[in-house]
Amino acid sequence: MNPDPLTKTALSAPPPELLDAFSAAFPGRTPDVITRAPGRINLLGGHVDIQDGLVLNIAIDRGIWVAATHNMENMLRLHAINLNETVTLPLADLDRYAGANGHELPRWARYPAGVAWALAQLGVPISGLDAVFLGSVTMRAGLSSSAAVEMAFGVAWQALGGWRLSCDEMAQAGREAERSYMGLGTGIQDQFTVLCAERDQAFYLDCRTLEHEIVPLPDSARVVVCDTLTRRELVGSSYNGRSADCKAAVSVIAAENASVQMLRDVPLDLLDAFQPRLSADQFRRSRHVVNEIARVTEGRAALLAGDLETFGALMNRSYFSARNDYGSSSPALDAMWFAATGHSACYGARYSGGGEAGAIVALVEADAVESFVKHAAESYLAQTGNEGSFFTVQAAEGAGLITEGP
């Protein structure tokens, strides 16, 4: 495992444009630290981490690079290379959600600002920071680019500050950045996977106890991202509403069952017994969560047995459960799922992330990836009239410190 996010990683050297951008943004200075954090794909366990559920993920070989150095002005100066945007904000005024110019912080800047805020709540020293960051993980496609940004910055502050947090503590800081600073009803699976996953392995996480396990990912399969190129925002979408429905169902059940704290504690027969007292949305969204947690247990056993057919079938059932019960699919995701599973070499597919838009993730026979991509691309285009984006990812190691300067 990678229990210490300061552990130097085996990742390749930072891209030259990262250091070029740092020199351009902060002339005459060199970075004190360079960090990298991977994106994340959810193989099984959609929408269950906020109910203390179980998940099976991989970190991926696309991520976020950060080059950073101290500044003495207690300012956070950020340059997002992919967006060619720069923000400066006082660390003393994070609660204002505004830059030094008084303008509202753009969405991308709220992730590192939120991490600074959450770490400060823990009482660790957060210094002024001059930083640039560069991403190779697709934004807002369900690949956890936000968690990668959060953890890359968290590792940078930790390296510069000389203090240590465990993976559990750092992941929880990232979750609080999203929950308390940004107002998102998210769980902990993204940040924890981004920190602690291992190369060429799947990552099993109990979101209640934070116990985790490395699970073999057979070499005979590849994970292919099938991006619909549609996007959604968690803020303002139905994401929080679905989460609220599940919380409301728990409240009703817990009022008569003291052992129930989350849907993790609710067997399907108990949920069925309470159906007359729940709204239709509360019941069906809760049913997805209860069944999905059970699917993860089955999926872990299937991977340990090398049974890709069973695991793929669970991915398919997960997709339709999220679509029909949780209500978080979309016409574009439906089209891409049918495009992916229409190929005989596809074991199974589901979406990764919050749903409504983004990417389908397919488990595909390793020697058939080229023909799979050709088929899926043609099928998606025929169904929607739109192009998709397709690429294979490898399971990668978690976030870490790449170097203490160039």
N, C-alpha and C positions, 0 to 999 in steps of 0.2 A: 504494500500500500504506500501511499504518499501522505503520511500523517502530518507532515510539517510543510506548509505552503512556502517556506523559505528554501526547501531542498532544491538544488540546482537540477534542472530537467535535462533530458537528452534531446530536446528539440533542436532543430536546425538553427543556424544563425539568423538573427533578425533581418528582415528585408532592407536593402539599402535605402529605399525611400523613407523608411522610418527615421533613420539618422539624418538624411538630407532634410526632411521636414523639420526635425528638431533644430538643426542649425539655422534654418530659415526663420523659424518662429522665435528662437532665442539666440540671436547672434552672439558669438563669443563664448557660449556656454556649451558644456558637454553633459550628457545625462549621467547621473550617479547610478541609476539602476535601469535595467530593461527587464520587463516581465512579459509573460504570455499566458493567456488562459484560453482553453478550447471552447468551442460550442458544444452543445449537448443534443442528443436525439433520444426521445422517449420511445423505446421499443414496445413496452407494455406498461400500463398503469396511468392512463390519462385521467386527470382531474381528481386524483385520489390523495395526493400529498397533503392537500388542505384539510383532509379528513383523517389524517394520521395513517394513511394507507401504505401499500407496498408498491415499489416501482422497479422496473428493469430498464436501464439506460445504457448508452455509451457516450463517452466524450469523443469528439471528432477531430480530425486533423485539419480543421479550419478554425480560426479563432481570432483573438484580439491581441495585438502587441501594444505595449506602453513603454515609452522612453520618458524618464522623469528625473528631475533634480529639485533640491530644496530651493525655496526663496525665503528671504527674511522679512517679507512684507505681510505674512499671514494671508496671502492671496492664493486662490486656486485659478491658475491660468491654463486653459485647456484649448488645444487645437485638434479638431477632428479631421484627419487627413482625407478620409473618404468623402466628407461633405464640404471640405474646404471652408470650415467655419471655426471661429475663435470666440471664446467666452472668458471673461475675467469676473470673478466674484470674491468678495471678502468671506473668509471662513467664519468670521464672527457673525455674519448675517445670513447663514444658510437658511434660516426659517423664513426669510423674505422671498425665497424662490426667485430672486432677481439678480442680474449681473451688476457690476459696478456702475454701469451706465443707466441703471434703473429699469431696463427692459426685462420682461419676464424671461426666465431661463427657458431655452429650447428643450424639447423633450430629451434629446441625446445627452445634454449636460446634466440632467437631473439624476442620472445613474451614478456617475462619480461623486456628485454633490451629495446624493443620498447616502452613499457609503461613508463619506466623511462625517456626515451627521450621525449615522448609526454607530460608527466607531467612537465618536466623541461621547455618545451616550454610555458607552462601556467604560469611559474614563481613560482610554489610551491617548497619548499625545499625537495630535494630527498637525503636522507642520504645513506651512505654505508650500505649494507644489507648482512647478512649471512642467507641463507634460504635453506630449503629443500621443495620439493613438491611431492605430491603423487596423482595419478589420479585413479578414478574408472569409468570415462567416456571414452568410446572407442575412441581412437585417429583416426582422419582423416576418420570418418565414417559419417560425416554430422551432428554430435551432438554438435558442437561448443565447442570442447575441448579447442581450442585456445582462444576463448573469456573467457572461465572459468579460464584459466591460467592468462590472462590479468587482469581480474577483481579481482581475489584472490590476486594478487600482488598489484594492485591498492589500494584495501582496506587495505592491510598490510602497505603500505607506508603512507597512510592517518592516520592510527591509530598511527603509530610510530612518524609521523611528527606533529601531533596535529592540522593540518589544515582540513578544510572541503570543499568538492566539492559536488554539487548536483548530483543526479543520471544522469541528462542530461549531466553535465560537465564530470563526470567520464566516461560515455559511449562514449562521443565524444573523450576523450583521448584515449580510446581503439581503436576506429575507426581510429584515426590518427596514432596510432602505426602501424596498418596494411597498411593504405594507404600511408603514407609519409615515414615511416621507412622501411617497408617491400615491398612496391610497389604493393600491392594487391588492386584491384578495388572493395573493399567491402563496404557494407553499415553499418548501425548502429543497426539493429534489434538484432543481437546476443548479443552484450554487454548490450543493454538496457534491454532485457529480462532477461539475467543472473543477472542483478542488481535488477530488480523491480518486477519480477513475484511473484505470491502468491501460496501457497499450495492449491492443489485440484482445481485450477482454470486455465482457459485459459487466455491468455494475448493478448489483441488487441492493436496494436500500429500504430499510424499515423507517418510515418517516416519523414514527412515534419515538422509538428508542434510539434512532440514528445508528443502529447496528447495520453493518454493511458487509458485503461479500463479493468477491470476484467470481464470476461465472464464465466458463469457457464459451467462446464464440467460435463455432466450427469454421475451419479454413475453407470449407466447400461452399460457403455462402458469402455474398457481398451485400452491404447495405447501400441502396441507391436512393438518393434524394430526388424526388420528382416534384419540382416546384411549379405551382400553378401560376406564379408571378402575380397573384392577388394578395392584398395585404389588409390587415385589420389593426385597429388600435385597441389595446386592453381597456384603456380609459375611454369611457363613452360607448363601449360595446356592451353586449349582454353577458360578458364574462362574469362580472361581479354579481349580476342578478341570478345566474345559475348557482353560484356559490352560496348566495343568500338563501335560495330555496332549500339547499341541502342543510344549511345551518338551522333553518326553521323546522325542518323535519326532525332533526336531532333534538331540538328543544321540546317538541311534542312528545317524542318517545321517551326522552330522559325524565320528563315530569313523572312518569310512572315506573321507570326502570333506572334505579340509581347507578347501576353499573355502566350505563351508556354515557359516554363522553363525546364520541364522534361516531360517524357511520362505520368506522373500523370495528366498532363493538356491536353492530347490528347484524344478526344473521337474516337471511332472506325471508325466512318464515315469520320472523318478528316484524320485519318491514311490511310484509303482506298483511299481517294482522292489523296494522295501523293505517292501511290504505284508505278506509272510509273517513279517517280524520285528517287526512292530508289533502292539499290541493293536487290537481293532476300533475302539475309541474313539479311540485315537491316530491311526489311519489316516484315519478319516472326518472327524474334526475338522481334521486337517491338510489334507485334500483340500478342505474348504471354504475354508480360508485361501488355498491356492495358487490355486484357481479364482477366488476373490473378488478377489485382486490383479489377475489378468488382466481381470476384468470392469471394474475401475476404469480401466484403460488404454483399453478399448473405450468406456467411458462418457464419458471425457474427449473422445475423438475424436467421439463422437456429439453432445455438446453444442457442440463447436466447429463442427460441421457443421449445427447447428440441428435435428438429427434426434431429435425427442422420442419417436417410436415405438420406435426402437432403444433409446434410453435407458430408456424405461419397461419394455421387455422385459427389459433387464438388471436392473432393480429387482426384477421378478418372479422371475427366476432366482436372484437374491441371496436373496430371502425363502425360497425352497424349499431352497436350499443350506444356509442357516442353520438351517432347520427340520429337514431330514432328515440332514444331515451333522454340523453343529455341535451340533445338539440343544438349541437355546436358544429355541424358540418356546413356545407354550402354547395351550390351547383358546381362550382369549379372543383372543389375537393371531390365531390361525387364523380365528376367526369374523369379526374385523374386516377381515382381509385379503380374505376372500371377499366381505364386504359392500362394501368399497371397489372391488375390481376387477370387481364385478358391474355397475358402471355403465359405459356405453359411452364416457363422456368421460374415464375414468381411463386414463392412459397406462401406469401401473404403480405398485406400492406395495411397501413393505418396512417392517420395524420399524427404529427408530432407537435406539441405545444398547445396553445389555447383553442385552436379550431377557428372556424368561420372563414379562414383563408390560409394562405401559406403553402406548406409542402406536405405531400404524401411521402412516407418512408416505406420502401419496399425491400423485402428480403429475397434475394435472387440467387439462383445457382451461379457459382463463380465463373464458369466457363461460358455462360450465356448472356453476360451483361451487355455486350454490344448489340446483340439482336433484340434484347429486352428494351433497351433505350430507343432503338429505331422504331419498334412497334409502339411503345408507349407514346412517343412523341407524335407519331402519325395519328394514333387513335385520339389523343387529346386535341390535336388540331382539328380533326374531323368532327369531333363532338362540339367544340366550342368556337372554332374559328380563330383561336388564339394559340400562340406559341407557348410552350413551357420551357423549363430549364432542367437539365438532368445531369447529375454527377454522382460518382461513387465516393464514399467516405470510408476511412479506416478508423478503427477504434484507437483513440489516443490517450496519453497520460494526462493527469490533471495539471492544474496551474502551478507555476513556479517562477523562481527567479532565474532568468537566463544569464545575466551577467551583472556585475557591479560597475558598469561603465563600458564604453566601447573599447 
